[in-house]
Amino acid sequence: QIQRALRSLSIPLERLHIMKGHMIQDMCKGLSRQTHAQAKVRMLPTYICSTPNGTEKGSFLVVELCQSQVRILLVTLFGDGNMSPHMVYKIFDLPEGVTQGEGEALFDFIAQCVSQFLAETFSSDTSKPEERLPLGFVFPFTCRQTQLDKAELLSWSKGFNCSGVVGKDVVQLLQTAINRQQLCHVDVVALMNDTVGTMMTCSMEGRPCEVAIVADKGSNCCFMAEAYLVETADETSGRMCVNTEWGCFGDDGTLNDVFTPYDECVDVESYNPGEKRFEKMVGTLYLGEIVRHALIALAAEKAIFVGVNIAVLKEKGVFTMQHIMDIVNNEDGISDVKRILEVLGLQPTERDCGRVQQICRAVVGRASTLHATGLAAILSYMCQTRDLETLMVNVGVEGELYTGYPRFEEILMSVSRLLSPECMATLLPSKDGSGRGAAMVTAVALRLAALRREVDEVLNPLRLSRADLEKVQALMRQEMDRGLGKETNASASVRMLPTYVSHTPDGTERGDFLALDLGGTNFRVLVVHVTEEGISMASEIYVIPAAIMQGTGEALFDHIIDCIIDFQTKQSLVTDTLPLGFTFSFPCKQMGLDKALLLTWTKGFSASGCVGQDVVQLLREAARRKQHLGMQVVALVNDTVGTMMACGYDDPKCEIGLIVGTGTNACYMEEMKNVGTVEGDQGRMCINMEWGAFGDNGCLDHIFTHFDKVVDETTINPGKQRFEKLISGMYLGEIVRQILLVMTEKQLLFQGKLTPKLQTKDIFKTKFLSTIEVNGLALRQIRAILSELEIDANFEDSVLLREVCQTVSLRAAQLCAAGLAAVVEKMRENRGVDQLSVTIGVDGTLYKLHPRFSDNLQKTLKDLAPNCNVSFLLSEDGSGKGAALVAAVASRAAN
């Protein structure tokens, strides 16, 4: 019978593995917004998002509400790594009945204690502290917290049951009581439970503690979780401490098979049967009771105390945790055990003493093992969600089971290692309960609030209000009108160039078309087959040697024709004369659909005899020289127009083209009657806005920040393409780098250490923004990017870096949206409709690859142009397929 009892109290390793899995499932349930209400492991957010870094300093008050006492502390930190905080404290006993009386009386008593403590502490020192005293409140009951200083009580426990508190904000109740005591310089800034206090107490001397276990009358654990996984809180970046409230684990029946008859008896006799089942197997409040019921059952089976009167064991609470400790920790034979049992009023034999000792060891051993299983679940969860192969972490521990049972630490470590071999935990004993930790939470909260003010000071100029965006929209509209006007065009910053493309595809286009895409050191030749079934393409890339890029214009265009002949030969298209659309991505003045004068070479080209000439004519002359009759140049297209046309084939409502990549530009279909720079009033024409230069006349100076000015001054074209420099991929990384430099100088980042790499122009690539802003990206990956820049970043640095990137990319998307809002609103007015439905064809790496840019752009556009119903269509190959479609539409119109 004894063996059976001992077996029922020991849980096999494979069962512990299953329990660990259940615990992780329950934790995920508790964190998810959908399932949180049903979860037994509550996973409550604490709004503590940072552990101490050692720079905290100042004086902090702490109120710690304990089982039968209130402890008030004054903790002074010196910013020296918190090595030796100065602490004064006083303990006040709770008066009889206050734990069962009115809530107001409890909080008034606490406030009186604070008042008395301050009077005594500062009495010797006549100068009462005039500056504000922040207070941290340790409140060891289950609360729903919505901010660090806002928490409503969900339920009392531990023998407390004051009226009028459940469902109320306990911070407010304490602050009101403190105000009644005329202590107007005391501010309650943080509330936490004792578990969180333990974690923060152990976060000292440059070793962050990220998990804490309290193994006491009750049992609980908290840990630093990735904030984006805590769906019940709105914080998404960085980490947040989560209070697991794991005492209720198993209330859904998952522990039924390991719940012994002794546990059942304890549960039935408790004030909350069926609740907190895990806590009732591990909390020191219950272990004596489990032993008592085991002894009663074994005596009934005549396995112990045969012929002995055991009436004393029938009394609830007679066998305490202290008895267990005295019996278990007694290695020197049985005589002490016998004495302890005799004091209780039992007459044991030696064999009885040995068996009682075995039962006691089994009960505390099981409690220790279950704590280890819970810890293993948390460590494995942290390791998985941080995307680590191995987790090294510090775990703060305190409580009666930990201090009273010498083998607790050994069992906690060995069992959690067996269950989570990928995690290495180091136990840190908590000095001084949660009091010191509460001061740390309060100090960290104030440090972060000060940091937040300074960060906002740096970033606020980049944050645009709705009014700012409406102003940009109005200015864009003004510049568009000036660019379209015959008289004002020359001085407009938005050039509004006519493209002579007057139709978008309608789906009836058929045939084979060539496209030539020239915009850099490589160029492409394509053939596009347009049939009823859709579009198919073949293409080849050709290289332009540097000598030809910088030689004569004749040599350049001869080389291009040679490549076209090569391509048509390979594709067996030599016998046909195919219409060709020519994408030419250099600044031109377009005089007709197939006539455009080159204004200037860019991108490393300098071929002679081309500037001021018609590039279509140069291409035709080269074809004549080469006697190539297989093509007929019908259109010269810019890549933005190509993007609109490529999408227009799939969606006839596509009448706007947008590029947001290395650079940015837009085009749209304008009414001919509004285009003052071209003769004729009938129909529409696509206008290439060249909006990158918007603001070059100074109209956007009000939104240019210090960072933008620095970036602009170091480009090859200072003062030019100002709008593009706020939006496009070529510049965003450099804007971020300039912000990081200023923040590091202000000691807000990287401990104020500037690395030579960070001081290198263009070292921070825009693709880094895309990577850093991916939601839920483990901050470890951000640190990897920073280590490429030779920056040693801590966790908070990574969180702040993400915020800087988000601020810069959000502004870019919002400005782009303000420009588009001006375009769609103008089209709506042109057409005289209340609601405009239109599609925008988009291309460019920033739009396609950045995780938030497109969402931010669309959201802002909807807000600024509510009467326009805008869809976005990703372009497939605007400069190739788009150019061929311009040729196709031109051929259709000609026929």
N, C-alpha and C positions, 0 to 999 in steps of 0.2 A: 504493500500500500504506500509506503514511504517512497519507493522507487517510482510508482505511478504518479504520485503527487509531484515529485521532482521533474519527471519527464514532461508533465503537463505545463510546468513552468519554464521549460527550456525550449527554444524555438530553433528548428534546424536551419542551416545556412540557405538552402534553396528556398525555404519559405520566406526568409528575410529578403532574398533577391526579388521575390514576387511583391513583397510589401513595399520595397523601395520603388518598384515600377508603379504600383498603385499610388504611392505618395506623389511621384512626379506627375502622373495623370491628373491627380487632384489639384496640384499646384497650377498646372496649365489651365484647368477649369476655373480656378479662382481668379486667374489673371485675365481671362477672356471676358469681354463685355457681354457676350451672349449668355455664357454659362455661369457667370459670377454668382448670381442669386442662388443657384442650386448647390454651389460648391460647399463642401464641408471644411476644407482648408481655405480660409477666407482670403488670404493673400492681400492684406490691406495696405494701400500705399501710405507712406509716412511723410512724403514730400521732403525727405532728407536726401539731397542729391549729391552730397560731397562729404568726404571724410576730412579730418583736419590736415593741414599741411605744415603746421608748426609756426606760422607767422601770426596766428591769432593772439591778440593782446587786449587787456582791459579787465574790468571787474564784472562778474556775472553772479546774479542771485539764482539759487536753485530751490525749488520746493519739491520735496520727495514725499509722496503719500504712501505710507507703508501699512502693513497689516493692522498695527495698533498704535502707530506713531506718525508724527509729521516731522521730517527732518528738514531744517533750513540751512543752506550753505551759502557762503560767499567765497567764490573762487576767483583768484586773480591770476591771469596768464600774462607772461612777459614777452611773448613772440620769440622765445629762444628754443623753438622746437618743442615747447610744452614739457620740458624735462622735469621741472619742479614747480608746478603751480602752487600758489599759496592758498591754503584752505582754512576757513574758520567755520565751525558748524555748531548747531544746537539741536537737541532732540526734545520734542514736546509730546507727551502722552495724549492720545485721543481721549476725551472725556467719555465717561460711561454713556452708552445709548446714542452717541452722536452718529455711529455708523448705520443706525436703523431709523434715525429721525428725519427731519426735513433737510433737503439738500442745501438750502440757504444757510442753515446753522453750521453745516460742515464747512462750507466755503468761508463763512464769517470767521470760524475758528482758525482756519488756515491763514486768513488775512491778518488776524490778531497776532498769530505766531510771527508772521513776517514783520509786523510793526514792532513787536517786542524785541525781536532779534536785531533789527536795524538800530533801535534805540540803544541796546546794550553794546552792539558792535562799534557804533560810532560815538558812544557817549564819552569815552576817553578822548576821542578826537573831536574837538568842538566844531570843526568845519564839517557840517553834514554834507554828504555828496550832493552838489547842486546839479551835476549832469545826470542824464537819465540812466537808470539802472535796468538793464535788460534782464528778464527772468525766464528761466527754463522750468517747465512743469513736468515732473515725472508722475504719470497717472496710469497705474498698472491694470487698466480695465479695457475691454474691447470697445474701440471707438471707430466710427467712420470719419476718416480725416479727409478734408478737401483742400486744406492748405496747411502749412507748418503751424499756423496759429489759429486753426479752425477745426474743431473735432467734436462730433456729437456722440454722446455715449450710447452704445447699442445695448449693453446689458451689464449689470453689476455681477460680481462674483466674489470669492474669498470672504464670504460672510458680510459684505456690505449690501445695504438695501435702502438707500436714502430716497425719499420721495421727491418728485419734481425735477429729476435730473436726466432720466433716460429720454433720449431724443433731443436734448438741449446741447448747445455749444458750451463745453466745460471751460474753455479758455475765457469765453465771455463771462461766465459765472464767476470765475476767479478774479478777472480784471475788475468786474463790478464790485466785488467784495473788497478788493484792495483799494479801489477808489473811495469806498465808504469809510475806509480808515484814513482818508486824507493823504495817501501815499501817491501823490499825482506824478512823482518822478519814476515810478516803477512800471515798466511795460512788460506784459507777458508776450514774448515773441515766439516761443516754441513750445509745443507739447509733444511728448513722446512716452512710450511705455518703457518699463524697466529693461526689456530685452534690447531695445535700441540704445538705451543709456549705456548698457554693458558694452555694446559694440563700439560706441564712441569713446568710452573710458579706455578701452584697449587700443584705440588708434592713437598711438603716441610715438614720439621719438622716431619719426620718419618711417614708420612701418604701418601702412594702412591696415586696419582690421575690417574685413568685409563680411564676416558672419559672426553671429553671437547666439549662444545657447544659454538659456536659464533653466537649470535643473533644480527646481526648488519645490515649494508646496504645489505650485502649478508648474507647467512646462511650456516653453515656447522657444521659437527660433526666428531670427531675422537675417536678411542678407541683402547685398547690393545687386539688384537685377538690372538688366538692360532696360532703360526707361520705355523704349517703344513697345516692349512686351507687356507693360503694365497698362492694359487698355482701359482700366477703370479710372486712370488719371489722364490729364491732358498733356502732360510733359512727354516729349518724344525724343529729345536728344540727351545723350549721356546716360547716367544710371540713377536709379532711385532705390532707396532702402525699402524693402517690403517686409511687413510684419506678417509671418505666415499664419499665426494663430493655429498651430498644428495640433493643439489639444483636442480639437473636434475631429481629427482624422479617425476614420473608422465608424463614425456615427451612422454611415449608410450601410453598415453591415460587413465591410471588407475585413474586419478583424474578428468576426464571430468565431472562426475556427480556432483562434488562439486565445480567445477569452475563456478563462477557466471558470468552474463553478464558484471559486472564491471571488473572482472578479465580478461575477453576476451578483453575488450577495452584497459586495461593496456598492455596486451600482444601484441596486434596488434601495439600499438604505440611505443613499446620498440625497441631497436636496434637488438634484436634477437628473433623475433616472433616464438612461438612454442617450445622455449628452456628454460630450467631452470624454469619450471612452478611451482614447489614447492617453489623455492626461491621467485618467484614473488607474492606468497600468504603470505610470512612470512618476507621478507627482508624489513628493514625500508626505503630502497631506494624507495619502491613501495607502502607502506601503505597509504601515503598521496594521491597518485594517485588513489588508490582504492576508498578512501573516496570521492575524487573529482568526479569520475565517478558515484558513487552512488548518490551524491547530484544532479548532472546534470539530471540523470534518474528520481529521485523523483520530481524534479522541473517540469520536462516535464509532469509528471503525476499529477501535481498540488497538491502534497502532502506536499511540503514546498515551501517557497519563492514565494507565490502567489502574482502576481503583482509586484514582485521585479525584477530589472534588474540583471541577473546573468552572464552577458557577461564576467566578471572577471574569472569565473570558467572555461571558455573555454580555458584558457591559461595553457599549460602543466607545471607542477612543481610549480604552484602557492600555492598549499596546501601542506605543508611540514610535516615531522614527528614532528617537534617542535610544529606546530599548534595542531596536534593531542594530544601530551603530555599535552600541556597547557589546552586543552579542557577536556580531560579525567580525569586529576588529579585535576580538579577543583570541590571540594565537596561543595563549599559555594554558591550554587545557580547559577543563570543564568547570573548575571550582567557581570562577567568576560568573559563568552563565547560570550556574545553580543558584548563586546568591541573588542574581537579578530576578530570576523566576520566583524565588522564595519571597523577595520583597513584594512581588506582585500578589503573593498569596497562594502560590502553587507549591506542591511538594514533589518535585521531579526526581526521577532516578537519573543515574549517570547516562543511561541510554537515551532517556527523554531529552537531556541537555544536548547531546550530540545531534539528535534529530531536529530539535528546534533550531540549532545553529545551521544545519543544512538547509532548512526551509527559508530562514532569513537570508542566507547567502543566495539561494535561488531567486528570491523575490528582488533583491537589489541588483543581482547580476542581470536579470531579465530587464529591469528598468534601464540599466546602463546600455544593454544591447539594443533596446528599442530607440534610445537616444542616438546611438551610433547609426542605426538604419535611417532615421530621419535626416541626420547630418549627411549621410552618403547620398541620399536623394538630392539634397540641396547642392552638394558639391558637383555631382554629375550634371545636374541641370545647368549650373553656372558654366561648367566646362563646355557643354554642348552649345549653349546660347552665345558664348563668347567665341565659339569657333576655334577652340584651342585643342591641341593634342594632349597637353598636360596642364593641369591647373595647380598653381602654387598659391596658397591663401592662408591668411591668419584668421584663427577662430577664437573669439573671446568667450570665456566660460565663467559662469558663477552659479551659486545656489547651494543649498544644503546638501544635495546628493553629491555634488562635486567636491565640496570641502570636507564632507563627513565620511565619504566612502573612499578609502585610499585606492581601490582598484578601478574606480570610475574612469579615470583618465586613460589607463592602460586598455580597458575594454573599448572605450570610445574610439581610440586611435586604431586598435588592431582590427576591430569589426568594420569600421568605415573604410579601412584600407582594403580589406577583403572584398567589400561590396563595390568600392569605387577605386580600383587600382590606378586609374589615370589621374587621381587627385592626391596632392601632397598637402595636408593641412598641418599647421603649427598651432598648438594651443597656447593661448595667452590668458593667464589667470587675471580676473578683473580685480584691480585694487579698488577698494572703496565703491562697491555697488555701482549704482547708476548715477550717483550725484555728480561726480566729476564729468561723466559722459554728457549729462544734461547741460553742464556749463559749456562743454565742447560744441554740442549741437547749436546752442545759442550763439556762441562765438563764431562758428562757421557761418551761421545764417547772416550775422552782421557783416562778416568779411565778404560773403557773396553779394550782399545788398550793395556794399560799397563798390565792389568790382563791377556789378551791373550798372551802377550810375556812371562809372568811368567808360565802360564799354559803350553804353548808349550815347555818351557824349561824342565818341569817335564815329559811331555808325549812324546816328540820327540824320546827318546831312544826306545820307544815301537813301533814307527811307522817304518815299514819296507819298504825300497825302492824295486823296481823291481830287482835291482842288488843284494840286500840282499837275496831276495827269490831265485834268480838264483843260488846264492852261496850255499844256504841250499840244493837246489835240487841236485847240483853237489856233495856236501858232502854226501848226502843220497845215491846217486848212488855209490860213492866210497866205502862207508861202506857196501852196499849190496854186491858188488863184493868181498869185504874182507870176509864177512860172508859166502859166497858161496864157497870160496876157501878152499881147504883141509888144506893148510899150514897156512893160515891167520885166519881161523875161530876162533881159541881160543882167539885171541886178538881183534876181531871185536866187536864194541859196538852194532851193529845190528846183532842178533844171526842167523837169517835166518834158522830156524829149519825145517828140512824135516818132512812132516806130513804123508807121504806114501798114501795120497789120490791122485790118478792119473787120475781120471775122474770127470767131473761135470755131473749132471743129464741130460739125453737126452730126457726124456719124455716117455720112454718105460718101466720105472720101474713099477712093479705091486706087490701087496701083503700087508701083515700086518707086521709092524716093531715096535719094542720097542725102547724107548729112555730113558736114565737115565741122569738127569742133576744135577750134584753135584758141587756146587761152593760157598756154604755158610752154614749158620745154617739151612736153609730149603733146601730140594731137591725135584725134581719132577720126577715122573714116568709117561711116556706117551705111548699111542699106536697110531700109525699113519697108517691109511688105505689109500693106494695109489691105485686108480682105474682109468679107462679111463675117468670117469667124473671129476676126480681131487682128492684132498686130504681132508680127514676128520680126526679129532683127538679127543682123550679123554685123560684127565690127572688128576693127583691128587698130592697134595703137602703133603710132610711128614716132620716132625720135627726131628732134631737130638739133643737129650738132651746133655747139656754141659758135663755131666759125660762120655758120649760115645765119644764126640769129643776129649776128653783129656784122654781117657782110652787106651785100647789095640787096635791094628789094627784088630785083629780077631773079637772083639766085634763090631767094627764100620761096617765092611763088612757084618757080620751076620745080623746086624740091617737093612742094606740096602736090603739084600736078603729077609728078612721077609716082608719088605714093598713092594717089587716087587711081592712076592707071594700073598700078600693081594690084590694088584692091579689087578693081572691077575685073581684071583678068582672072584673079583667083576665084571670084564669085561668078565667073562666066556671064558677065553683064556688059561686055565690051560693045556688042552690036547695038545696044539700046542707047537712046539719048534720054537720060533720066533727069528730072528736075532735082536741083540740089538746094538745100537750105544750109546757110553758112553761119554757124555760131562763132562770133568774133568778139572775144571778151577784152577789148581794149576801148578806151574812150573815143567815140566817133560822133560826128555830126551827121545824122541820117537825113538824106535829101529825098529818099523814096524807098520803097520796099527793097529795091535792089541797087541802091546807091547810097554810099556812106563815106564821108571823108574822115580819114584818120586824124585825130587831134594831137595825140602824142603816144609814143610807145611807153609801156611800163613792163614790169616783171622781167627785166634783164634783156629785152629786145632793143635793138638799135639799128635795124636794117635801113640802109640809106635809100633816098628817093621815094619814101612812102608817106611821110607826114604831109597832110594837106591833100593827098591823092584819094581817089575813090578806090577802096580796097576790092570791091567787086570787079571793077574794071581791071585792076592789076591781076586778079585771078583769071579773068577771061583772056587777057593778053597772053598769059603764060600758057593757057590751054591752046591758044592759036599757035604759039611758037612750037608747042609739042604736037600740033596737029591732032589734038584729042577732041573728038566730037561726041564722046559718050556722056556728056553732062551739060546741063543748062542751068546756070546760077539764077534762081528766081527770087531768093530772099536772103537778106542779111539780118540776123537775129541776135538779140542780146540774151544771155542765159536766163534772166528773170522772165522774159517773154516766153522763152522755150519751156520754162517750168509751167507757166499758165497753160500753154498749148498742149503739153503732154498730159496734164490733168484734164484739160477740156475735152479730150477725146473720150475719157471715161465718164465725165460728168459735164453735160452741156451747160450747167449753171456756173461752171468755173470761169470767172471773169476777172480774177485777181491772181497775180503771181507774187510770191514772197520768197526771198532767200535770206536765211539767217545761218551763216556758216562762218568762214574766216572773215567775210565781209557781210554787208547786208544791203538789200535793195528791194523795191517793190514796183509792180506795174499794174495797171487796171484799164478797163474799157471805159473811155470817156466819150461823151457826146461831141461829135465834130463841131457843133455850133459853139462849144466852149473853148475849142482849141484855136486860139488867136494866131498861133505861129504857122498854121497851115491853111491854105485856101480851101473853101468848100464848107457847107453846113450840113450835108446829108450824112446820116448813119453814125457809126462810132469808129473810134481809133484807139488802139492800145497805146497808153502813155507809159514810157519808161521814166519813172520818177527821179531816179538817181538820188534817193532820199538820204544816202549816207552823208551828204554834205549839208543836210538840214542843220541850221544853227551856226554855220560858218560866218554868218553876218552878225553874230553876237546875240541872237534872240533867245538862245538857251543858256546864256551865262548864269542865270539864277539857279539852275540845277547843277551846274558844274561844281564839283567839290575840289578841295585841295588835291585829292588823289588823282582826279581826272586831269587836272592841270599839269601835274608832274608827268603823268603818262603821255599826255599830248606833247609836252615839250621835248620828250626824248624820242618821238617818232621821226620818220624821215620826212613827214609833211605836217609840221606843227601848224595848228590853226585850221587845218583842212580836214574834211570828213569827220566833223565833230560828233554828229549823231551816231555814226558807225562806231566811233571809239567808246561810246557808252554801252553798246549793244553786242558787238560781234565777237566771235570767238578769238579773234586775233589779239584782243586787248583785255578781256576779262581777267585772265590769269595774272596779268601785270598789275591791274587795279588791286586785286587781292594781295599781291606781294607788297604793294605800297602801304596797304592798310596794316599788314602784319608788321612791317618795319616800324610804323608809328606805335602800334600796340606794344611791341617789344620794348621800344624806347620808354614807354610809359610804365614798364614793369607789369603789364597785364598778361603777357604771354612769355613762355619759354624762360621763366625766371629772369627776364630782362637780358638774356644772352643772345647777341646777334652773331650768326655764323657767316663766314665769307660767302658761302653759297647763296644764302638768302639775300645777300646784297648784290647778287648778279642779275642784271636785267633779263627779263623773259625766262627765268629759270622755272617759274611757277606756271606750268602749262594749263591751258583751259580744260584739257581733258581731266586734270586733277579735280576740277570743280565737279565734273560729272561723277567721278568716282566717289568723292567725299560726300556728295549729297544723296547717294542712294540710301533710301530709308532702311534703317535696320542694319546698315553695314557695320560690322563689328569695328569698334574704334581702334582695334589692333591694326586694321588695314590702313586707317588714316595715319597711324604712327609709322607704318611701313613707308608710306609716301613721304612723310616728314623725314624719315631717316635717310631717304635718298638725298634730301637736302641737308643732310648732316645735322638735323635738329633733333635733340633729345626731348620729346614731348611727353608730358604727363597726361593723365586722363582728362583733366579739366581743359588743358590746352587743346586737345582734340575736339572737345565739345565746342569750344569757342571758335576754333578754326572753321568748324562746320557752319556756325552761325554767320561768320564773315562771308563764306562762299554763298550761303543762301541769300544774304542781303544783296550781294552784288548781282547774282543771277536773277533774283526776283525783280530788281530794278530794271535790268536789261529787258526782261519779258514785259514788264509794265510799260516801258517806253515804246517798245515795239507795238504793243497793243494800242497805245495812244495814237501812234501814227496810223495804224490800220483803222481805228475808229474814225479818224478824219476822212479816210478814203471811203469807207462803206457809207458813212453819213452823207458824203457828197454824192455818191451814186444814188442813194435813196432820194435825195432832193432832186437830182437831175431827172429822175424817172417819175417824180410826183406821186410816190406811193407812201402809205402809212407804215407798211412792213416790207422790208426788202429781204428776199431769200437769195443768198449768194454763196458760192464756194470759193475758197482760197486754195490754190495749188502751192504747196510749200516744199522747199528743198533746203539743204544745208545741215552740216554736222551738228551744230549747236541745237537746232530744233529736233533733229532726229535722235541724238544720242544723250542729251542731257535729261536726267530723270524727271525734272519738274518744269522745265522751261515751257513746254507746250501747254501743260495744264494751267500754269500761271498766266500765260499769254491769253488763252481762251477765256479764262475766268474774268480777267480784267477787261477784255474786249466786250464781253456780254454786259458788264457793268457800265462801260462808257457808251455803248451803242445799243441800248435795250430794244430799239425798234428794228434792229437788223438781226435776222436769223442766219448766222454764219456757220458753214461747215468747213472743216479743214481736210484736205486730201494730200497725202504724201506723194510727192512726184517721183516717178521712176525715170531718171535720166532725161531731165529737161533739155540739156544742151545738145543731146544726140537725137532722141526720139522727138523732142519738142521742135527742133529745127526742121526735121523731115516733115512734121505735121504742118508747119508754117508753109513749107513748099507745097504740101498736098492741098491745103486750103487755098493757096494762091492759084494753083493749077485748076482747082474746081471753079474758082471765081472767074478765071480767064476763059474756061470752056463754057 
